[in-house]
Structure formats: C-alpha cells, structure tokens
Amino acid sequence: MQPSWKMLLKQSQLTPLQLLQNLNLPLTLLDELKIANRLFPLRITPGFLSRIEKGNPKDPLLLQVLPLGAEKFNPPGFVEDPLDEQSQNPLPGLLHKYHGRVLLITSGACAINCRYCFRRSFAYAENNPGQQGWDLVLAYIENDPSICEVILSGGDPLTLTDSSLKKLLTGLEKITHVQTLRIHSRIPVVLPERIDGHFGQVFQNTRLSKVMVIHTNHANELDETVFSALDALKNLGFQLLNQSVLLKGINDSTETQVALQRKLFAFGVLPYYLHLLDPVKGAAHFEVSKAEAQTIMSEIVKILPGYLVPKLAREIPGESSKRIIPLQTELQ
C-alpha cells in the first residue's frame, strides 16, 4: 500500500548524515551541513529526493535543499525580511501588499525547505492566528470590497488538512466580492501524492475561479507523479502557472530555462514569473545579477514563443506591484 501524503510529509525530516548517506555524497561535507542545518533545518520529501542524481554534489535539485557553509556569509543588503513584509502584516495571518488582493499565511510548514526561501526567517509563530484570528481575517476581507482575489501561501498552504482547507474555502465563498482563489504551492511538485481524491472533493464545487501557482526551478523536478497531480488539478478547473527563482549554478543558463519552460508546457503549465533572488540572509550564494538575467532572457525570447516566456521580475518593498525587468539595460 502506498504511504499517505501525511506519512510522506513526516518522512521529509532528514538529518544531514541521512541525506549524505542516501545520496552517496562524501561525509567530509557533514560538518558544513550541520552548521547550516542549525540556521535553517533540512527538509526534503522522499519523492524529490529520488529525483536527485546520487553521487553528484552539483545536482541542481540537491543544491536547492542542501545546507551549505556559505549560508553563514551575508554581504550588505541581505536581511531576514527582504520584502519588509512585517510592515504589510495588519493582522496575524494576513499580508496586504497590493490593491485588489490579499495573501493569507495559512501555514508555517513546508514539504521541503528551499535554501533560498525569502521567508526562511518569517515570524510564523506570530502569524498563527487560531480560529478567532481567522474570523478577524475574514472580516477584514469582507469589509474591503476592493479585494477580489485571495492568495493562500505560507509556508505551504497544502500542508493544511482537507478539513482546514474546506473551512477556509467556505468562509471565503461567503464573501461576495471575492471572485478568485489563488494558491501558491510547491507541493504538487515535491509531494504530488497530496493531490488525491479527498483534495478534489474540497475544490470541485466552489464558485470561485481557481489558480494554482506551482514553484519549479528545473526540468528534472518534473516526473510522471507530478504530471498526474497536475492533470488532476486541471480536471478540477485550476489554471496552472509556474514561478521560478533564478539561482546561480542551478538554472542560470538559457538551455536550462528553455528546457524547463518546454517541459512545463508539456505538463499543462504556463509560465508566470522568473524572479530575481530576494536578498534574504543566508542565500547570497544563489544570487544571479540583473545583467546576467537580462542576457539569459534576451536569448530565451529568440528561442521560445511568447506564451512560454516568463516575466523577469523582482519585488521591491513598498512598490504597488512587482517590478518587471526589461530585457536590455539600455531600455531602462
């Protein structure tokens, strides 16, 4: 019998030694991994782990989750709250950055811990409002008719149980001016078993338009188990989009980006954003410069049709929307 998604989620808690042994990597890395693991715990699902090439310390999937000593070094500008979300957090569990939409921090848990995560130091404990707090969040949304879209984020919102998702969905459906539900989740890629029949029952009859923004950085993340999960989401009426982060040594080449976009399209997913790295403390070694990103994008548009080209973007704290980066520096 196949393990439940909850059991697989529990199995994502590995020690650095277990990771090295599982992937046949040199134990000389262990001390370095232990140091970084104390800064931000290692977490990786069995499915994602199985897609990593054993014996390859430069595997692009491994590098996304591997604790490294480089996380101790932080140049100026790399901070714990790079998007200044603390100032946009009017209620526990609620972020209100942009006109017409709000973001709900529904969970502090993730199925894997991406080392470049801009919320790796987020105050999740202070954003766990409890039932009374969620009632206040729903009242906030109801009292602002400009809010037509609600975004579920985290952590990962799909770590919530089906009953919790249903309860939240029911509350949002009662607010007449809310028309769209958007979910930002890594789980369809890293824990596709989560998209099961019970999940489908939660979302199959909602009146809300549904968008699922998955997070995939490399084509090797996508296998047949992911295809099945994405196909199930499409059958439930979700519009599927992907967002990526441009990461040094992982996906910072034209070839890698073209392969990713083509495979996503084969899996029924359209591109959304390709983000420049948010300058979060501990992630400076992933940074790709804006000029390098523009060069890559200039090559991508020569190869791919426009509908497969993601928008190169970065988020600037306090701005009214994400900033779209033009292809050439002379256009700025």
C-alpha positions in Angstrom: 0.0 0.0 0.0 1.3 3.4 -1.0 2.1 5.7 2.1 -0.3 8.6 2.6 0.8 12.1 1.9 0.8 12.8 5.6 3.2 9.9 6.2 5.5 11.1 3.3 5.4 14.6 4.8 6.7 13.2 8.1 9.4 11.4 6.2 10.8 14.7 4.9 12.6 15.3 8.1 16.1 14.1 7.4 19.3 14.6 9.3 22.4 15.9 7.3 24.0 12.5 7.8 21.0 10.6 6.4 21.0 12.9 3.3 24.7 12.3 2.6 24.3 8.5 3.1 21.2 8.3 0.9 22.8 10.2 -2.0 26.3 8.6 -1.7 27.9 12.0 -1.0 31.2 12.5 0.8 30.9 12.6 4.6 33.5 15.4 4.6 30.5 17.7 3.9 28.9 16.7 7.2 30.3 19.5 9.5 29.3 22.1 7.0 25.8 20.7 6.6 25.3 20.6 10.4 26.2 24.3 10.8 23.8 25.4 8.1 21.2 23.0 9.3 21.1 24.8 12.6 20.4 28.1 10.8 17.5 26.6 8.7 16.5 22.9 9.1 16.9 20.4 6.2 13.7 19.1 4.8 13.1 17.1 1.7 10.4 14.7 0.6 11.2 11.1 -0.5 9.8 11.9 -4.0 12.0 14.9 -4.5 15.0 13.1 -3.0 14.5 10.2 -5.5 15.0 12.7 -8.5 18.4 13.8 -7.3 21.4 12.1 -9.0 23.3 10.0 -6.5 27.0 10.9 -6.1 26.6 14.3 -7.7 27.2 17.2 -5.3 26.3 19.7 -8.0 22.9 18.2 -8.9 20.5 21.1 -9.5 17.8 19.7 -7.3 20.2 18.9 -4.5 21.6 22.4 -4.4 18.2 23.8 -3.8 17.9 22.0 -0.5 21.5 21.3 0.6 22.6 23.2 3.7 26.0 24.8 3.0 28.5 26.8 5.0 28.1 29.6 2.5 24.8 30.5 4.3 26.9 32.0 7.2 28.2 34.8 4.9 25.9 37.7 4.3 27.0 40.7 2.2 25.4 44.1 2.9 21.7 44.2 1.9 20.9 40.6 2.7 18.5 40.7 5.6 15.9 38.5 7.4 12.9 40.3 6.0 14.0 41.3 2.4 10.5 42.3 1.3 9.6 44.2 4.5 6.5 42.0 5.0 6.4 42.9 8.7 5.1 46.4 7.7 2.4 44.8 5.5 1.0 42.4 8.1 -2.1 44.2 9.5 -3.4 41.1 11.2 -1.8 37.8 12.1 -2.0 35.5 9.1 -2.8 38.4 6.6 -0.4 40.3 4.3 -1.9 43.1 2.3 0.7 44.3 -0.2 -1.2 45.1 -3.4 -4.5 46.6 -4.5 -7.3 44.1 -5.1 -5.8 41.1 -3.4 -4.6 39.8 -0.1 -2.3 37.0 0.9 -3.0 34.6 3.8 -0.2 32.9 5.6 -2.1 29.7 6.2 0.8 27.5 7.5 4.4 27.8 8.5 5.1 24.3 7.3 6.7 23.3 4.0 7.2 19.9 2.4 10.8 20.8 1.6 12.9 23.7 2.8 14.4 25.6 -0.2 17.6 27.2 1.0 16.9 30.5 -0.9 13.4 31.0 0.6 12.7 34.6 1.3 10.6 33.6 4.3 13.2 31.4 5.9 13.2 33.8 8.9 9.5 34.8 8.7 7.7 35.2 12.1 5.3 32.2 11.5 4.6 31.9 15.3 3.2 35.4 15.3 1.1 34.7 12.2 -0.7 31.7 13.5 -4.0 33.4 14.5 -6.2 30.5 15.6 -9.9 30.3 14.8 -10.7 33.7 16.4 -7.9 35.3 14.4 -9.1 33.8 11.1 -12.5 35.2 11.8 -10.9 38.6 12.1 -9.0 38.0 8.8 -12.3 37.1 7.0 -14.0 40.1 8.5 -11.1 42.3 7.2 -11.6 40.9 3.7 -15.4 41.3 3.9 -15.0 44.9 4.9 -12.9 45.8 1.9 -14.9 45.4 -1.3 -11.8 46.1 -3.4 -10.4 42.7 -2.5 -11.5 40.3 -5.3 -8.7 37.8 -5.0 -7.3 35.8 -2.1 -4.0 34.1 -2.2 -3.2 31.2 0.0 0.5 31.0 0.8 2.8 30.0 3.7 4.9 28.0 4.3 2.8 25.9 2.0 -1.0 26.1 2.2 -1.3 22.5 1.0 0.2 21.2 4.3 -3.2 22.0 5.8 -5.6 19.2 6.2 -8.5 18.9 3.8 -11.0 19.9 6.6 -9.0 23.0 7.3 -8.9 23.9 3.6 -12.6 23.4 3.3 -13.4 25.5 6.3 -11.3 28.4 5.0 -12.8 28.0 1.5 -16.3 28.0 2.9 -15.6 31.3 4.7 -14.2 32.9 1.6 -17.1 31.8 -0.6 -19.5 33.7 1.6 -17.8 37.0 0.8 -19.5 38.0 -2.4 -16.8 40.3 -3.8 -14.1 37.6 -3.6 -14.1 36.0 -7.0 -10.7 34.3 -7.3 -8.8 31.9 -5.1 -5.1 31.6 -5.9 -2.9 29.0 -4.2 0.9 29.3 -4.2 2.3 25.8 -3.5 5.4 23.7 -4.1 3.6 20.6 -3.0 2.2 19.5 -6.5 5.9 19.2 -7.5 7.6 17.9 -4.3 4.7 15.9 -2.8 2.3 15.1 -5.6 0.6 12.4 -3.5 -1.2 15.3 -1.7 -3.4 15.9 -4.8 -5.7 13.0 -4.1 -9.4 12.3 -4.2 -10.1 13.9 -0.9 -8.4 17.1 -2.0 -10.5 17.1 -5.1 -13.7 16.9 -3.1 -12.7 20.1 -1.3 -12.4 22.2 -4.5 -14.6 20.6 -7.1 -17.8 22.6 -6.5 -16.5 26.0 -5.4 -17.9 29.1 -7.1 -14.5 30.7 -7.0 -12.2 30.8 -10.0 -9.1 28.8 -9.1 -5.5 29.4 -9.9 -2.6 27.2 -8.8 0.8 28.7 -9.0 3.4 26.0 -8.6 7.1 26.6 -8.0 9.5 24.7 -10.2 13.1 25.7 -11.0 14.5 22.9 -13.1 13.0 20.4 -15.6 14.4 17.5 -13.5 11.8 18.3 -10.8 9.0 17.1 -13.2 8.3 13.4 -13.4 5.2 11.3 -14.1 4.0 11.5 -10.5 4.0 15.3 -10.8 2.2 15.0 -14.2 -0.6 13.0 -12.6 -1.0 15.6 -9.8 -1.1 18.5 -12.3 -3.5 16.6 -14.5 -5.8 16.2 -11.5 -5.6 19.9 -10.8 -6.5 20.7 -14.4 -9.5 18.4 -14.2 -10.6 20.3 -11.0 -10.6 23.5 -13.0 -7.4 25.0 -11.8 -5.5 27.4 -14.1 -1.9 26.2 -13.7 1.0 28.7 -13.7 4.6 28.3 -12.7 7.0 30.7 -10.9 10.8 30.2 -10.6 13.7 31.9 -8.9 16.8 32.4 -11.0 19.5 30.6 -9.0 23.3 30.5 -9.6 24.5 27.1 -10.6 21.0 25.7 -10.8 19.0 27.3 -13.6 21.1 30.3 -14.7 21.5 29.3 -18.3 19.4 29.7 -21.5 19.4 26.0 -22.1 18.1 25.1 -18.6 15.4 27.7 -18.8 14.2 26.7 -22.3 14.1 23.0 -21.2 12.1 24.0 -18.1 9.5 26.0 -20.0 9.0 23.4 -22.6 8.6 20.6 -20.1 6.1 22.7 -18.0 4.1 23.3 -21.2 4.1 19.6 -21.9 2.7 19.2 -18.3 0.0 21.8 -19.0 1.6 24.7 -17.1 2.2 28.2 -18.4 5.0 30.5 -17.1 4.3 33.3 -14.7 7.3 34.9 -13.1 11.1 34.3 -13.2 12.2 36.1 -10.0 15.5 37.6 -9.3 16.6 36.4 -5.9 15.2 38.2 -2.9 18.1 39.3 -0.7 17.4 37.1 2.3 20.0 36.4 4.9 21.7 33.1 4.2 21.1 33.0 0.4 23.6 35.3 -1.1 25.5 32.4 -2.8 22.4 31.9 -5.1 22.4 35.4 -6.5 22.4 36.0 -10.2 23.0 39.6 -11.3 20.3 41.6 -13.1 22.6 42.0 -16.1 23.2 38.2 -16.3 19.4 37.6 -16.0 18.7 40.1 -18.8 21.2 38.3 -21.1 19.6 34.9 -20.4 16.1 36.4 -21.1 17.3 38.0 -24.3 18.3 34.6 -25.5 15.1 32.9 -24.3 12.9 35.2 -26.4 14.8 34.2 -29.5 14.0 30.6 -28.9 10.6 30.3 -27.3 7.2 31.6 -28.4 6.0 34.5 -26.3 3.5 32.4 -24.4 6.3 30.3 -23.0 8.5 33.2 -21.8 8.1 34.1 -18.1 8.2 37.7 -16.9 11.6 38.5 -15.3 10.7 40.3 -12.1 11.8 41.4 -8.7 9.8 42.6 -5.7 10.7 46.0 -4.3 9.3 46.6 -0.7 6.6 49.3 -0.8 6.0 49.3 -4.5 2.4 48.8 -5.8 3.3 45.8 -7.9 6.3 43.6 -8.8 8.8 45.3 -11.0 9.2 43.8 -14.4 12.8 43.8 -15.6 13.3 44.9 -19.2 15.5 42.6 -21.4 18.2 45.2 -22.1 19.9 47.6 -19.7 19.8 50.4 -22.3 16.0 50.3 -22.1 15.9 51.4 -18.5 
